[in-house]
Amino acid sequence: MNYYDKILATIFIFITTASLLGYLTSIPMNLSMASGTTPSIVLMMHGLFGNAPVKK
């Protein structure tokens, strides 16, 4: 499992956890999804621009 696979897995965990939180608690779904997608976007931007894959 390389670095970018770990980023994708973490994004999946953030979004899944946020959707479960919205579904199982009294937190509004749009608020829980926003709290899960915000760190996902940050991770995605880091993977694309901060530590971009390059050919060796």
C-alpha positions as CSV (number, residue, x, y, z in Angstrom):
1,M,0.0,0.0,0.0
2,N,1.7,3.2,-1.1
3,Y,1.3,6.8,0.0
4,Y,-1.5,7.6,-2.5
5,D,-3.5,4.5,-1.6
6,K,-3.4,5.6,2.1
7,I,-4.6,9.1,1.1
8,L,-7.6,7.5,-0.8
9,A,-8.4,5.2,2.1
10,T,-8.3,8.1,4.5
11,I,-10.7,10.1,2.3
12,F,-13.0,7.2,2.2
13,I,-12.9,6.9,6.0
14,F,-13.6,10.6,6.5
15,I,-16.6,10.6,4.2
16,T,-18.0,7.3,5.5
17,T,-17.6,8.4,9.1
18,A,-19.3,11.7,8.4
19,S,-22.3,10.1,6.7
20,L,-22.7,7.6,9.5
21,L,-22.6,10.4,12.0
22,G,-25.3,12.3,10.2
23,Y,-27.4,9.2,9.8
24,L,-27.1,7.9,13.4
25,T,-27.1,11.1,15.4
26,S,-29.2,14.2,15.5
27,I,-26.5,16.2,13.7
28,P,-27.9,17.5,10.4
29,M,-26.6,15.5,7.4
30,N,-25.4,18.6,5.5
31,L,-23.3,19.6,8.6
32,S,-21.8,16.2,9.1
33,M,-21.0,15.8,5.4
34,A,-19.3,19.2,5.4
35,S,-17.2,18.2,8.3
36,G,-16.2,15.1,6.5
37,T,-15.5,16.5,3.1
38,T,-13.5,19.5,4.3
39,P,-10.5,17.4,5.5
40,S,-11.0,15.1,2.4
41,I,-10.6,18.1,0.1
42,V,-7.5,19.2,2.0
43,L,-6.0,15.7,1.7
44,M,-6.8,15.5,-2.0
45,M,-5.2,18.9,-2.7
46,H,-2.1,17.8,-0.8
47,G,-1.9,14.6,-2.8
48,L,-2.3,16.4,-6.1
49,F,-0.3,19.6,-5.6
50,G,1.7,19.4,-2.3
51,N,3.2,16.0,-2.8
52,A,2.4,15.3,-6.5
53,P,3.3,12.0,-8.1
54,V,6.2,12.4,-10.5
55,K,7.8,10.0,-12.9
56,K,11.3,8.9,-12.0
